[in-house]
Each structure stands twice: as C-alpha cells, then as structure tokens.
Amino acid sequence: MRRFPITFAGLLAMGMLILLSPGPAKAQDAGQGCNAASITGNFGFMVTGWNNVGSSDVPVVLVGKLVYDGMGGVSGTVTSVQNGVVSLPSGISGSYKINPDCTGASLITPANSTTTAHFNMVVSGQGSMIYFIQTDNGNTVSGTATRQGQGPH
C-alpha cells in the first residue's frame, strides 16, 4: 500500500528554511490576532520525517509550493522522495483554519486521492512563515512554509 498521500498531505501542508528558521515556533502574531487572511499567497515548503509503511518506518522528504487564498482554501504542488523512491510533482488541495492566537489546522488531499492528511500549524512572522506537524498516526513529519516574494500579507 502506497502511503504518500498520508505523508504529504505529511502539508501541507511546507520552505527550505527549516534549519535557518529564526528560533522556535511561537504565535508571535497573537498580539494582533490571526485569521485565515493572515496567510495569503504563495509559500514554498519543505517537509521531512518518517512514514510508517507496514511494520517499518521509512524516511520521507517533500518539497513544493502552497497557495493560500486567505479564506480557508489551499492548493499547490508537491514532489516527494519516500525511502529513496521519487514521486513526480502532483497537485494538492485542501482547507485550513487559523485561530486568533495564530495556531491552526489544515487538511490536505493529493490529486487523484481520497486520503487526507491532517496538520496542526502555527503562523509566525506576521504571516510570512508557517510551522506545521502532521497529526495522523503512524507518521512523524514536520515542516516549514515560507512566503515567496513580497506578495499579499
């Protein structure tokens, strides 16, 4: 059974700045309050971790682009490598909700799949960075998404 949809969507869910991020994840925007419009536009993301396949944990890395519409919808593309096997870019879509304290959740479904991955997330840097972790059992996956360019804030 192929587990890529559960992993990615191990999202979306999300920048190559995991090692270069400016400190620990925290809801630094909470003083201003957050909502779905706090993350709007294009974000590059990178996800790393382990996916449980059968009785084995295998490494997984995903990289791609997420487009947040500012109203709770997200779409994008992802390329993955799971246990050394590359999956070509494919589309993803889903939804997200951001709470006033800048925490939130997202559901991501890869194209041509009925499997949805679940993520908890924290919006930081006035909406320029998103930290996230997959909450589906059997996966240990986390990542960061960073706004691309000077687009909408």
Buried (B, 14 or more C-beta within 10 A) or exposed (E): EEBBBBBBBBBBBBBEBBEEBEEEBEBBBBEEEBBBBBBBBBBBBBBBBBBBBEEEBBEBBBBBBBBBBBEBEBBBBBBBEBEEEEBEEBEBBBBBEBBEEBBBBBBBBBEEBEBBBBBBBBBBBBBBBBBBBBBBEBBBBBBBBBBBEEEEB
